[in-house]
Amino acid sequence: MRLIAAAFLIAAAPAVAALKPGAKAPDFTAKGAVAGKPITVALAQQLKKGPVVLYFFPAAFTSGCNAEAHAFAEAVDDFGKAGATVIGMTAGNVDQLAAFSAEKCAGKFAVAAANPAVVQAYDVSLGRKTPMGDLTTRTSYVIGRDGRVAFVHNDMNPADHVGQTLAAVRRLRAR
């Protein structure tokens, strides 16, 4: 009985990010918003400017995602000084991204809609579909200018994503 219960728990647990440091980050172009205005976000274009912090979050306007967006917005100048661009992505309630970008991201960085191909390529499916849509894990990637993953932080607790990714960007810059 315990073996069956353990197998069920393992099968029900969300996958850990498959992309490891050194892996090529899948390129994408996605619809999104910044400061409430619609934009198109293209990873390859952003990487021409420098490293990218690509953070996936489950759904806009939820407590953890609100806190994480606020923390990234507060630190966006520090990321900029370190040469990095911040992009948030979700597959959940993408119809609310414009409002979320203006309100919770304070208009300081882009948020975009992760389609199923992007969710699969980055292995960030939480494995839960809701009326809002598919939910993604809370996973942050630091992608170097060369398009390779330099750092991964996968934790549903939003507390350490900003500090961990900023430190990784600074280490990347020091190389």
RALIN-V635840 format. One record per pair of residues at least 24 apart in sequence whose C-alpha atoms are under 10 Angstrom apart, sorted by the first residue. I is the first residue (numbers start at 1). J is the second residue. Records with the same first field share a line. If there is no record, write none. Layout:
I=J / J
//
This chain:
12=126 / 127 / 128
13=126 / 127
14=123 / 124 / 125 / 126 / 127 / 128 / 136 / 137
15=123 / 124 / 125 / 126 / 127 / 137 / 154
16=123 / 124 / 125 / 126 / 137 / 139 / 153 / 154 / 155
17=121 / 122 / 123 / 124 / 125 / 137 / 138 / 139 / 140 / 141 / 152 / 153 / 154 / 155
18=120 / 121 / 122 / 123 / 124 / 152
19=121 / 122 / 123 / 124 / 141 / 148 / 149 / 150 / 151 / 152
20=141 / 148 / 149 / 150 / 151 / 152
21=141 / 142 / 143 / 148 / 149 / 150 / 151 / 152
22=143 / 144 / 147 / 148 / 149 / 150 / 151
23=143 / 147 / 148 / 149 / 150 / 151
24=143 / 144 / 146 / 147 / 148 / 149 / 150
25=121 / 122 / 141 / 142 / 143 / 144 / 146 / 147 / 148 / 149 / 150
26=117 / 118 / 121 / 122 / 147 / 148 / 149
27=118 / 121 / 147
28=114 / 115 / 117 / 118 / 121
29=112 / 113 / 114 / 115 / 118
30=89 / 111 / 112 / 113 / 114 / 115 / 118
31=94 / 97 / 110 / 111 / 112 / 113 / 114 / 115
32=87 / 88 / 89 / 90 / 94 / 95 / 97 / 98 / 101 / 110 / 111 / 112 / 113 / 114
33=88 / 96 / 97 / 98 / 99 / 100 / 101 / 102 / 107 / 109 / 110 / 111 / 112 / 113
34=87 / 97 / 98 / 99 / 100 / 101 / 102 / 105 / 106 / 107 / 108 / 109 / 110 / 111 / 112
35=97 / 98 / 99 / 100 / 101 / 102 / 103 / 104 / 105 / 106 / 107 / 108 / 109 / 110 / 111
36=96 / 97 / 98 / 99 / 100 / 101 / 102 / 103 / 105 / 106 / 107 / 110 / 111
37=97 / 98 / 99 / 101 / 102 / 107 / 110
38=97 / 98 / 101 / 110 / 111 / 112
39=98 / 110 / 111 / 112
40=110 / 111 / 112 / 113
41=87 / 110 / 111 / 112 / 113
42=112
43=87 / 143 / 147
44=145 / 146 / 147
46=84 / 85 / 86 / 87 / 145
47=84 / 85 / 143 / 144 / 145 / 146 / 147
48=145 / 146 / 147
49=83 / 84 / 85 / 145
50=80 / 82 / 83 / 84 / 85 / 143 / 144 / 145 / 146 / 147 / 173
51=79 / 80 / 82 / 83 / 84 / 85 / 86 / 142 / 143 / 144 / 145 / 146 / 147 / 148 / 149 / 150 / 169 / 172 / 173
52=79 / 83 / 84 / 85 / 86 / 87 / 141 / 142 / 143 / 144 / 145 / 147 / 149 / 150 / 165 / 169
53=79 / 84 / 85 / 86 / 87 / 88 / 140 / 141 / 142 / 143 / 144 / 149 / 150 / 151 / 152 / 162 / 165 / 166 / 168 / 169
54=85 / 86 / 87 / 88 / 89 / 111 / 139 / 140 / 141 / 142 / 143 / 152 / 165
55=86 / 87 / 88 / 89 / 90 / 111 / 137 / 138 / 139 / 140 / 141 / 142 / 152 / 153 / 154 / 161 / 162 / 165
56=87 / 88 / 89 / 90 / 91 / 111 / 112 / 113 / 114 / 119 / 122 / 124 / 125 / 135 / 136 / 137 / 138 / 139 / 140 / 141 / 154
57=88 / 89 / 90 / 91 / 92 / 111 / 124 / 126 / 135 / 136 / 137 / 138 / 139 / 140 / 156 / 158
58=89 / 90 / 91 / 92 / 93 / 124 / 125 / 126 / 128 / 133 / 134 / 135 / 136 / 137 / 138 / 139 / 156
59=89 / 90 / 91 / 92 / 93 / 94 / 96 / 97 / 100 / 132 / 133 / 134 / 135 / 136 / 137 / 138
60=89 / 90 / 91 / 92 / 93 / 94 / 95 / 96 / 97 / 99 / 100 / 101 / 104 / 111 / 132
61=93 / 96 / 97 / 99 / 100 / 103 / 104
63=158
64=138 / 156 / 157 / 158 / 159
65=90 / 100 / 104 / 138 / 156 / 157 / 158
66=100 / 103 / 104 / 105 / 158
67=104 / 105 / 158 / 159
68=104 / 105 / 138 / 157 / 158 / 159 / 160 / 161 / 162
69=100 / 101 / 103 / 104 / 105 / 106 / 108 / 109 / 111 / 158 / 162
70=103 / 104 / 105 / 106 / 108
71=104 / 105 / 158 / 159 / 160 / 161 / 162 / 163
72=104 / 105 / 106 / 108 / 109 / 161 / 162 / 163 / 165 / 166
73=101 / 104 / 105 / 106 / 107 / 108 / 109 / 162
74=105 / 106 / 108 / 162
75=108 / 162 / 163 / 166
76=105 / 108 / 109 / 162 / 166
77=108
78=166 / 170
79=162 / 165 / 166 / 167 / 169 / 170
81=170
82=166 / 167 / 169 / 170 / 171 / 172 / 173 / 174
83=145 / 169 / 170 / 172 / 173
84=142 / 143 / 144 / 145 / 166 / 169 / 170 / 173
85=109 / 110 / 142 / 143
86=110 / 111 / 142 / 165
87=111 / 112 / 140
88=112 / 113 / 114 / 140
89=113 / 114 / 115 / 118 / 119 / 136 / 138 / 139 / 140
90=114 / 115 / 118 / 119 / 124 / 125 / 133 / 134 / 135 / 136 / 137 / 138
91=115 / 116 / 118 / 119 / 124 / 125 / 129 / 132 / 133 / 134 / 135 / 136 / 137
92=128 / 129 / 130 / 131 / 132 / 133 / 134 / 135 / 136
93=130 / 131 / 132 / 133 / 134 / 135
94=132 / 133
95=132
96=132
124=154
126=156
140=164 / 165
141=165 / 168
142=166 / 168 / 169 / 172
143=168 / 169 / 172
144=169 / 172 / 173
145=172
//
